Amino acid sequence: MRLIDEFQHVLSESFADTFSQERSRVRATELALGMLCSYGRRTISRSLCAVGRIHQDWSADYKLFSRSPWETEPLADPVIAEYTQRYPHGPIGVLMDDTKLGKRGRHIPTAFWQRDPLSPPFHLNLLFGLRFMQASLAFPHYREGDFSARGFPIRFVECPAVKKPGKRATPEQQKAYREAIKVQNLSYQGLGVMKELRERFDLLGYFGRRMLSVVDGSLCNRVIFRNLLDRVDIVARCRKDARLCFPAPEGSRRFYGEESFSPEAVRKDKTIPWKNARCYYGGAWHKVRYKEISDVLWQGGAGRRPVRLLVLAPLSYKTSAHSRIYYRQPAYLLTTDLESSARLLLQYYLDRWQIEVNHRDEKDILGVGQAQVWSRKSVPRQPAFVVACYSLLLLAALRCFGPGRTHDFVPLPRWRKKARRPSALDLITLLRKEINERPTNLTPNHNFTQNIALHAYT
Protein backbone atom coordinates (compact mmCIF):
# COMPACT_ATOMS: atom_id res chain seq x y z
CA MET A 1 0.00 0.00 0.00
CA ARG A 2 1.19 3.49 -0.82
CA LEU A 3 1.66 6.02 1.94
CA ILE A 4 -0.45 8.63 0.15
CA ASP A 5 -3.42 6.25 -0.02
CA GLU A 6 -3.23 5.39 3.68
CA PHE A 7 -2.76 9.05 4.53
CA GLN A 8 -5.91 9.87 2.60
CA HIS A 9 -7.80 7.19 4.53
CA VAL A 10 -6.52 8.50 7.88
CA LEU A 11 -7.45 12.08 6.99
CA SER A 12 -10.97 11.09 5.99
CA GLU A 13 -11.30 9.08 9.21
CA SER A 14 -10.22 12.04 11.31
CA PHE A 15 -12.01 14.81 9.41
CA ALA A 16 -15.34 12.94 9.27
CA ASP A 17 -15.99 13.68 12.97
CA THR A 18 -14.42 17.15 12.87
CA PHE A 19 -15.94 18.98 9.90
CA SER A 20 -19.70 18.84 9.42
CA GLN A 21 -19.70 19.98 5.77
CA GLU A 22 -18.18 18.09 2.86
CA ARG A 23 -16.69 21.24 1.33
CA SER A 24 -14.89 21.99 4.58
CA ARG A 25 -13.45 18.46 4.65
CA VAL A 26 -12.18 18.79 1.07
CA ARG A 27 -10.64 22.19 1.78
CA ALA A 28 -8.99 20.93 4.97
CA THR A 29 -7.59 17.91 3.11
CA GLU A 30 -6.02 20.09 0.44
CA LEU A 31 -4.54 22.43 3.03
CA ALA A 32 -3.16 19.48 5.00
CA LEU A 33 -1.32 18.16 1.97
CA GLY A 34 -0.10 21.60 0.96
CA MET A 35 1.22 22.43 4.43
CA LEU A 36 3.09 19.14 4.68
CA CYS A 37 4.61 18.96 1.20
CA SER A 38 5.31 22.57 0.24
CA TYR A 39 8.80 24.06 0.39
CA GLY A 40 10.09 27.09 2.27
CA ARG A 41 7.95 28.85 4.84
CA ARG A 42 4.75 26.91 5.58
CA THR A 43 2.13 29.60 5.19
CA ILE A 44 -1.46 29.21 4.06
CA SER A 45 -0.80 31.15 0.86
CA ARG A 46 2.06 28.83 -0.10
CA SER A 47 -0.18 25.83 0.56
CA LEU A 48 -2.73 27.28 -1.86
CA CYS A 49 0.01 27.64 -4.47
CA ALA A 50 0.96 23.99 -4.00
CA VAL A 51 -2.55 22.73 -4.70
CA GLY A 52 -2.91 24.98 -7.76
CA ARG A 53 -5.42 27.55 -6.54
CA ILE A 54 -3.42 30.72 -7.12
CA HIS A 55 -6.12 32.31 -9.32
CA GLN A 56 -9.05 31.56 -6.98
CA ASP A 57 -10.46 33.40 -4.00
CA TRP A 58 -8.42 32.62 -0.89
CA SER A 59 -10.77 33.99 1.74
CA ALA A 60 -12.53 30.66 2.32
CA ASP A 61 -9.23 29.00 3.26
CA TYR A 62 -8.54 31.58 5.93
CA LYS A 63 -12.14 31.42 7.12
CA LEU A 64 -11.70 27.68 7.68
CA PHE A 65 -9.63 28.64 10.72
CA SER A 66 -11.31 31.90 11.73
CA ARG A 67 -15.03 31.17 11.27
CA SER A 68 -15.75 27.50 10.52
CA PRO A 69 -17.38 25.74 13.52
CA TRP A 70 -15.03 22.86 14.31
CA GLU A 71 -12.91 21.75 17.26
CA THR A 72 -9.37 20.41 17.32
CA GLU A 73 -9.91 17.61 19.87
CA PRO A 74 -11.48 14.98 17.50
CA LEU A 75 -8.55 15.24 15.09
CA ALA A 76 -6.44 12.93 17.25
CA ASP A 77 -9.08 10.23 17.87
CA PRO A 78 -7.60 7.81 15.25
CA VAL A 79 -4.21 8.06 16.98
CA ILE A 80 -5.75 7.25 20.37
CA ALA A 81 -7.65 4.31 18.89
CA GLU A 82 -4.47 2.94 17.29
CA TYR A 83 -2.58 3.21 20.57
CA THR A 84 -5.20 1.33 22.58
CA GLN A 85 -5.42 -1.43 19.96
CA ARG A 86 -1.66 -1.97 19.73
CA TYR A 87 -1.05 -1.75 23.48
CA PRO A 88 -4.21 -2.90 25.26
CA HIS A 89 -2.56 -3.31 28.68
CA GLY A 90 -0.92 -0.94 31.09
CA PRO A 91 -1.38 2.79 31.56
CA ILE A 92 -1.78 5.24 28.68
CA GLY A 93 1.52 7.09 28.58
CA VAL A 94 1.05 10.80 27.84
CA LEU A 95 4.12 13.01 27.40
CA MET A 96 3.55 16.69 28.15
CA ASP A 97 5.66 19.78 27.65
CA ASP A 98 5.21 23.43 26.76
CA THR A 99 6.77 25.06 23.71
CA LYS A 100 7.02 28.59 22.32
CA LEU A 101 6.44 29.88 18.80
CA GLY A 102 8.14 33.15 17.92
CA LYS A 103 6.00 35.81 16.20
CA ARG A 104 6.59 39.31 14.87
CA GLY A 105 3.12 40.72 14.32
CA ARG A 106 1.96 43.18 16.96
CA HIS A 107 -1.73 42.54 16.17
CA ILE A 108 -1.74 38.93 17.41
CA PRO A 109 -4.03 39.08 20.44
CA THR A 110 -2.38 36.38 22.61
CA ALA A 111 1.31 36.95 21.81
CA PHE A 112 3.42 38.22 24.71
CA TRP A 113 7.02 38.66 25.81
CA GLN A 114 8.43 35.60 27.55
CA ARG A 115 11.71 33.97 28.42
CA ASP A 116 13.57 32.49 25.47
CA PRO A 117 14.34 28.81 26.26
CA LEU A 118 17.45 29.02 24.03
CA SER A 119 19.00 31.74 26.16
CA PRO A 120 22.53 31.03 27.39
CA PRO A 121 22.78 30.30 31.11
CA PHE A 122 24.71 33.51 31.74
CA HIS A 123 22.25 35.89 30.02
CA LEU A 124 18.45 35.98 29.90
CA ASN A 125 16.91 36.70 26.49
CA LEU A 126 13.29 37.50 25.74
CA LEU A 127 11.05 36.08 23.03
CA PHE A 128 7.87 37.61 21.64
CA GLY A 129 5.47 34.90 20.61
CA LEU A 130 2.88 32.30 21.56
CA ARG A 131 2.98 29.56 24.16
CA PHE A 132 1.43 26.11 23.68
CA MET A 133 1.07 22.98 25.77
CA GLN A 134 1.61 19.78 23.79
CA ALA A 135 0.60 16.26 24.76
CA SER A 136 1.90 13.23 22.86
CA LEU A 137 1.16 9.53 23.20
CA ALA A 138 4.33 7.48 23.76
CA PHE A 139 4.17 4.50 21.38
CA PRO A 140 6.57 1.88 22.89
CA HIS A 141 7.82 0.42 19.60
CA TYR A 142 10.64 -1.38 21.43
CA ARG A 143 8.01 -3.96 22.40
CA GLU A 144 7.76 -4.91 18.72
CA GLY A 145 11.46 -4.98 17.85
CA ASP A 146 14.69 -3.03 17.99
CA PHE A 147 13.00 0.36 17.56
CA SER A 148 12.89 3.46 19.71
CA ALA A 149 9.64 4.78 21.12
CA ARG A 150 7.86 7.51 19.19
CA GLY A 151 5.66 10.40 20.25
CA PHE A 152 2.38 10.94 18.43
CA PRO A 153 0.94 14.40 19.22
CA ILE A 154 -2.69 14.40 20.32
CA ARG A 155 -3.04 17.91 21.78
CA PHE A 156 -1.56 21.33 20.97
CA VAL A 157 -3.35 23.82 23.20
CA GLU A 158 -2.56 27.50 23.43
CA CYS A 159 -1.60 28.73 26.90
CA PRO A 160 -1.65 32.55 26.82
CA ALA A 161 -0.58 34.74 29.71
CA VAL A 162 -2.86 37.20 31.47
CA LYS A 163 -2.40 40.66 30.01
CA LYS A 164 -0.93 43.04 32.55
CA PRO A 165 -2.85 46.30 33.02
CA GLY A 166 -1.18 49.59 32.16
CA LYS A 167 0.10 52.30 34.45
CA ARG A 168 -3.27 54.04 34.49
CA ALA A 169 -5.15 50.96 35.67
CA THR A 170 -7.43 51.36 38.65
CA PRO A 171 -6.74 49.53 41.93
CA GLU A 172 -9.62 47.18 41.12
CA GLN A 173 -8.03 46.24 37.79
CA GLN A 174 -4.67 45.65 39.41
CA LYS A 175 -6.26 43.46 42.07
CA ALA A 176 -8.15 41.47 39.42
CA TYR A 177 -4.86 40.95 37.56
CA ARG A 178 -3.11 39.63 40.69
CA GLU A 179 -5.97 37.21 41.27
CA ALA A 180 -6.08 36.10 37.62
CA ILE A 181 -2.40 35.17 37.38
CA LYS A 182 -2.88 32.77 40.29
CA VAL A 183 -5.40 30.62 38.39
CA GLN A 184 -4.48 31.24 34.73
CA ASN A 185 -0.82 30.29 34.74
CA LEU A 186 0.95 27.47 32.90
CA SER A 187 0.44 24.96 35.71
CA TYR A 188 -3.34 25.32 35.78
CA GLN A 189 -3.46 25.26 31.98
CA GLY A 190 -1.44 22.04 31.94
CA LEU A 191 -3.79 20.60 34.55
CA GLY A 192 -6.69 21.52 32.30
CA VAL A 193 -5.12 19.60 29.40
CA MET A 194 -4.78 16.52 31.61
CA LYS A 195 -8.40 16.78 32.71
CA GLU A 196 -9.66 17.21 29.14
CA LEU A 197 -7.64 14.20 27.97
CA ARG A 198 -8.99 12.05 30.79
CA GLU A 199 -12.55 13.04 29.83
CA ARG A 200 -11.79 12.29 26.16
CA PHE A 201 -10.47 8.84 26.99
CA ASP A 202 -13.65 8.12 28.96
CA LEU A 203 -15.80 9.40 26.10
CA LEU A 204 -14.03 7.02 23.70
CA GLY A 205 -14.69 4.09 26.04
CA TYR A 206 -11.33 3.65 27.83
CA PHE A 207 -12.64 3.88 31.39
CA GLY A 208 -10.42 1.11 32.75
CA ARG A 209 -7.13 2.48 31.43
CA ARG A 210 -5.18 4.70 33.79
CA MET A 211 -3.45 7.74 32.39
CA LEU A 212 0.21 8.34 33.23
CA SER A 213 1.36 11.92 32.56
CA VAL A 214 5.13 12.38 32.22
CA VAL A 215 6.10 16.04 32.72
CA ASP A 216 9.22 18.09 33.27
CA GLY A 217 10.19 20.40 36.09
CA SER A 218 7.91 23.27 35.02
CA LEU A 219 4.86 21.17 36.00
CA CYS A 220 6.36 19.66 39.14
CA ASN A 221 4.60 21.86 41.68
CA ARG A 222 1.72 21.95 44.14
CA VAL A 223 -0.88 22.82 41.50
CA ILE A 224 -0.31 19.52 39.69
CA PHE A 225 0.28 17.29 42.72
CA ARG A 226 -2.45 18.60 45.03
CA ASN A 227 -5.32 18.68 42.53
CA LEU A 228 -6.31 15.04 42.42
CA LEU A 229 -7.58 13.75 39.06
CA ASP A 230 -9.40 10.46 38.89
CA ARG A 231 -7.34 7.69 37.26
CA VAL A 232 -4.47 10.06 36.43
CA ASP A 233 -0.94 9.59 37.79
CA ILE A 234 2.02 11.94 37.46
CA VAL A 235 5.71 11.27 36.84
CA ALA A 236 7.62 14.55 37.17
CA ARG A 237 11.25 15.51 37.27
CA CYS A 238 11.89 17.43 40.47
CA ARG A 239 14.68 19.61 41.82
CA LYS A 240 17.64 17.89 43.43
CA ASP A 241 17.25 20.10 46.53
CA ALA A 242 13.51 19.50 47.05
CA ARG A 243 12.65 19.19 50.71
CA LEU A 244 11.18 15.75 51.43
CA CYS A 245 10.35 13.84 54.59
CA PHE A 246 8.66 10.72 55.92
CA PRO A 247 5.37 10.59 57.88
CA ALA A 248 5.66 11.17 61.62
CA PRO A 249 5.68 8.06 63.85
CA GLU A 250 2.36 6.69 65.01
CA GLY A 251 1.07 8.30 68.16
CA SER A 252 2.70 11.62 67.37
CA ARG A 253 0.65 14.79 67.01
CA ARG A 254 2.68 15.72 63.95
CA PHE A 255 1.88 14.57 60.44
CA TYR A 256 5.26 15.28 58.81
CA GLY A 257 8.45 13.84 60.20
CA GLU A 258 10.93 16.21 61.80
CA GLU A 259 13.90 15.09 59.71
CA SER A 260 13.95 16.16 56.08
CA PHE A 261 16.16 15.09 53.19
CA SER A 262 16.69 15.94 49.54
CA PRO A 263 16.83 13.73 46.42
CA GLU A 264 20.52 14.62 46.05
CA ALA A 265 21.18 13.33 49.55
CA VAL A 266 19.47 10.05 48.67
CA ARG A 267 21.72 9.66 45.63
CA LYS A 268 24.85 10.19 47.73
CA ASP A 269 23.66 8.00 50.62
CA LYS A 270 25.73 4.81 50.43
CA THR A 271 23.43 2.96 52.82
CA ILE A 272 20.64 2.95 50.24
CA PRO A 273 21.44 0.26 47.67
CA TRP A 274 21.25 0.79 43.92
CA LYS A 275 18.87 -1.33 41.90
CA ASN A 276 19.05 -2.28 38.24
CA ALA A 277 16.41 -2.10 35.52
CA ARG A 278 16.61 -2.89 31.82
CA CYS A 279 15.31 0.03 29.75
CA TYR A 280 15.44 1.03 26.09
CA TYR A 281 17.08 4.36 25.39
CA GLY A 282 19.16 5.83 22.58
CA GLY A 283 18.53 2.94 20.18
CA ALA A 284 19.71 0.17 22.52
CA TRP A 285 18.87 -1.61 25.75
CA HIS A 286 20.73 -0.31 28.79
CA LYS A 287 21.13 -1.37 32.40
CA VAL A 288 19.79 1.58 34.37
CA ARG A 289 20.78 2.08 38.00
CA TYR A 290 18.23 3.66 40.30
CA LYS A 291 17.19 4.11 43.91
CA GLU A 292 13.62 3.95 45.11
CA ILE A 293 11.97 5.28 48.26
CA SER A 294 8.23 4.88 48.83
CA ASP A 295 5.77 6.70 51.11
CA VAL A 296 7.58 10.03 50.81
CA LEU A 297 5.91 13.32 51.71
CA TRP A 298 6.59 16.58 49.88
CA GLN A 299 5.22 19.23 52.18
CA GLY A 300 5.78 22.14 49.77
CA GLY A 301 4.29 20.33 46.78
CA ALA A 302 2.07 17.26 47.22
CA GLY A 303 1.16 18.10 50.81
CA ARG A 304 -0.26 15.08 52.61
CA ARG A 305 -0.48 13.03 49.44
CA PRO A 306 2.15 10.23 49.55
CA VAL A 307 4.51 10.11 46.61
CA ARG A 308 7.35 7.93 45.44
CA LEU A 309 10.94 9.04 44.84
CA LEU A 310 13.05 7.55 42.06
CA VAL A 311 16.69 8.58 41.70
CA LEU A 312 18.19 7.74 38.32
CA ALA A 313 21.96 7.41 38.09
CA PRO A 314 23.78 9.16 35.22
CA LEU A 315 23.65 7.22 31.95
CA SER A 316 26.89 6.63 30.09
CA TYR A 317 27.33 7.33 26.39
CA LYS A 318 29.99 7.80 23.70
CA THR A 319 30.16 10.41 20.96
CA SER A 320 31.97 7.91 18.69
CA ALA A 321 33.07 4.30 18.77
CA HIS A 322 36.59 5.10 20.04
CA SER A 323 35.88 8.13 22.22
CA ARG A 324 35.94 8.30 25.98
CA ILE A 325 32.85 7.55 28.07
CA TYR A 326 30.71 10.52 29.07
CA TYR A 327 27.88 10.64 31.60
CA ARG A 328 24.59 12.46 31.56
CA GLN A 329 23.14 14.30 34.52
CA PRO A 330 21.29 12.30 37.20
CA ALA A 331 17.50 12.55 37.31
CA TYR A 332 15.21 12.84 40.31
CA LEU A 333 11.60 11.78 39.80
CA LEU A 334 8.50 12.11 41.94
CA THR A 335 5.45 10.07 41.05
CA THR A 336 1.97 9.58 42.45
CA ASP A 337 1.89 6.03 41.04
CA LEU A 338 2.55 3.82 44.07
CA GLU A 339 1.70 0.48 42.41
CA SER A 340 3.43 0.22 39.02
CA SER A 341 6.93 -1.19 38.78
CA ALA A 342 9.86 1.19 38.91
CA ARG A 343 11.10 -0.13 35.57
CA LEU A 344 7.85 0.89 33.85
CA LEU A 345 7.98 4.40 35.30
CA LEU A 346 11.64 4.84 34.38
CA GLN A 347 10.97 3.64 30.85
CA TYR A 348 8.17 6.16 30.39
CA TYR A 349 10.44 8.90 31.69
CA LEU A 350 13.17 7.95 29.22
CA ASP A 351 10.55 7.93 26.44
CA ARG A 352 9.75 11.54 27.24
CA TRP A 353 12.58 12.67 24.97
CA GLN A 354 10.31 11.87 22.01
CA ILE A 355 8.22 14.98 22.65
CA GLU A 356 11.39 17.02 22.10
CA VAL A 357 11.72 15.25 18.74
CA ASN A 358 8.13 16.28 18.00
CA HIS A 359 8.96 19.92 18.77
CA ARG A 360 11.94 19.83 16.42
CA ASP A 361 9.93 18.28 13.56
CA GLU A 362 7.05 20.70 14.00
CA LYS A 363 9.17 23.85 14.04
CA ASP A 364 12.11 23.04 11.76
CA ILE A 365 10.42 20.84 9.15
CA LEU A 366 6.70 21.69 9.23
CA GLY A 367 7.08 25.37 10.09
CA VAL A 368 4.47 25.44 12.84
CA GLY A 369 3.82 29.06 13.75
CA GLN A 370 4.92 30.51 10.41
CA ALA A 371 1.37 31.05 9.08
CA GLN A 372 0.44 34.72 9.06
CA VAL A 373 -2.87 34.70 10.91
CA TRP A 374 -4.04 37.05 13.66
CA SER A 375 -7.72 36.22 14.14
CA ARG A 376 -8.52 35.20 17.70
CA LYS A 377 -9.69 31.76 16.52
CA SER A 378 -7.04 31.24 13.84
CA VAL A 379 -4.06 31.84 16.11
CA PRO A 380 -4.55 28.64 18.18
CA ARG A 381 -6.33 26.62 15.49
CA GLN A 382 -3.86 26.76 12.61
CA PRO A 383 -0.82 25.45 14.57
CA ALA A 384 -2.97 22.75 16.18
CA PHE A 385 -4.21 21.72 12.73
CA VAL A 386 -0.67 21.34 11.36
CA VAL A 387 0.44 19.35 14.42
CA ALA A 388 -2.58 17.06 14.02
CA CYS A 389 -1.72 16.48 10.33
CA TYR A 390 1.84 15.63 11.34
CA SER A 391 0.53 13.08 13.85
CA LEU A 392 -1.84 11.56 11.27
CA LEU A 393 1.07 11.23 8.83
CA LEU A 394 3.02 9.29 11.47
CA LEU A 395 -0.05 7.11 11.98
CA ALA A 396 -0.39 6.41 8.26
CA ALA A 397 3.28 5.41 8.05
CA LEU A 398 2.91 3.13 11.08
CA ARG A 399 -0.03 1.34 9.49
CA CYS A 400 1.74 0.97 6.14
CA PHE A 401 5.29 0.02 7.09
CA GLY A 402 5.28 -0.66 10.82
CA PRO A 403 7.64 1.09 13.26
CA GLY A 404 10.79 0.47 11.21
CA ARG A 405 12.30 1.93 8.08
CA THR A 406 11.68 -0.34 5.07
CA HIS A 407 12.96 -0.36 1.48
CA ASP A 408 9.90 1.62 0.37
CA PHE A 409 11.61 4.84 1.37
CA VAL A 410 14.18 6.80 -0.60
CA PRO A 411 17.71 5.38 0.00
CA LEU A 412 19.55 7.07 2.81
CA PRO A 413 22.75 9.09 2.34
CA ARG A 414 25.97 7.53 3.52
CA TRP A 415 25.99 9.36 6.86
CA ARG A 416 22.57 7.98 7.81
CA LYS A 417 23.01 4.28 7.10
CA LYS A 418 22.06 3.22 10.62
CA ALA A 419 18.60 4.83 10.73
CA ARG A 420 16.07 2.27 11.97
CA ARG A 421 12.90 4.30 11.68
CA PRO A 422 11.67 6.84 9.11
CA SER A 423 12.05 10.47 10.04
CA ALA A 424 9.52 13.18 9.29
CA LEU A 425 11.64 14.20 6.29
CA ASP A 426 11.59 10.61 5.02
CA LEU A 427 7.78 10.55 5.17
CA ILE A 428 7.36 13.91 3.42
CA THR A 429 9.88 12.93 0.73
CA LEU A 430 7.99 9.70 0.09
CA LEU A 431 4.71 11.62 -0.11
CA ARG A 432 6.11 13.94 -2.77
CA LYS A 433 7.59 11.00 -4.69
CA GLU A 434 4.32 9.03 -4.76
CA ILE A 435 2.29 12.08 -5.80
CA ASN A 436 4.76 12.77 -8.59
CA GLU A 437 4.56 9.20 -9.87
CA ARG A 438 0.78 8.83 -9.75
CA PRO A 439 -1.59 11.58 -8.56
CA THR A 440 -4.60 10.64 -6.43
CA ASN A 441 -7.93 12.25 -5.70
CA LEU A 442 -6.14 13.98 -2.82
CA THR A 443 -4.42 16.10 -5.47
CA PRO A 444 -7.02 17.06 -8.09
CA ASN A 445 -4.43 19.31 -9.74
CA HIS A 446 -2.04 16.97 -11.59
CA ASN A 447 0.69 19.62 -11.53
CA PHE A 448 1.07 19.39 -7.76
CA THR A 449 4.77 18.52 -7.87
CA GLN A 450 5.46 21.29 -10.35
CA ASN A 451 3.48 23.76 -8.27
CA ILE A 452 5.37 23.16 -5.03
CA ALA A 453 8.66 23.62 -6.90
CA LEU A 454 7.48 26.60 -8.93
CA HIS A 455 6.08 28.48 -5.94
CA ALA A 456 8.69 27.32 -3.41
CA TYR A 457 9.79 30.87 -2.59
CA THR A 458 6.81 33.04 -3.53
NORWO-V934991 format. One line per field, one symbol per residue. ss: DSSP state (2 for helix, 1 for strand, 0 for the rest). phi: phi as a letter, one per 40 degrees, with the letter a starting at -180 (. if undefined). burial: I if it has 24 or more other C-alpha atoms within 12 Angstrom, else O. Layout:
BEGIN
ss->???
phi->???
burial->???
END
This chain:
BEGIN
ss->00222222222222200000022222222222222220000002222222000000002222222200000022222222222222000001111111111100000000011110000000000111111111111110222000000111111111000000000000222222222222200222222222222222222000000011111022200222220000011111100000011110000000011111102222220000001111111001111111111111100000000011111100011000000001100011111000000222222222202222222222222000000000000222222222222222222222222000000000000222000000022222222222222000000000022222220000
phi->.ccccccccccccccccbbcbcccccccccccccccbcbgccbccccccccgbcbbcccccccdccbccabcccccccccccccccbcbgcccbcbacabbcbbccbccbcacaccccccccacbbbcibbbbbbbcccccccbicbccacbcbaabcbcccccccccccdcccccccccccbbccccccccccccccccccccgbccccbbcbbcccbcacccccccbcgbbbbbcbccbccbabccccgcccbccccbabccccccccccccbbacbcaggacbcccabbbbfcbbccbcgcccbbbbbbccccabcacbcccbbcccbbbbbcccbcccccccccccccccccccccccccbcgcgcccbaccccdcccccccccccccccccccccbgcccbccccdccccbcccbbccccccccccccccccacbccbcccccccccccbcbb
burial->OIIIIIIIIIIIIIIIOIIOOOOIIIIIIIIIIIIIIIIIIIIIIIIIIIIIIOOOOOOOIIIIIOOIOIIIIIIIIIIIIIIIOOOOOOIIIIIIIIIIIIIOOOOIOIIIIIOOOOOOOOOOOOOOIIIIIIIIIIIIIIOOOOIIIIIIIIIIIIIIIIOOOOOOOOOOOOOOOOOOOOOOIIIIIIIIIIIIIIOIIOOOOIOOIIIIIIIIIIIIIIIIIIIOIOIIIIIIIIIIOIIIIIIOOOOOOOOIOOOOIIIIOIIOOOOOOOOOOOIIIIOOOOOIIIIIIIIIIIIOIIIIIIIIIIIIIOIOOOOOOOOOOOOOOIIIIIIIIIOOOIIIIIIIIIIIIIIIIIIOIIIOIIIIIIIIIIOOIIIIIIIIIIIIIIIIIIIIIIIIOIIIIOOOIOOOOOOOOOOIIIIIIIIIIIIIOIIOOOOIOIIOIOIIIOIIIOIIOO
END
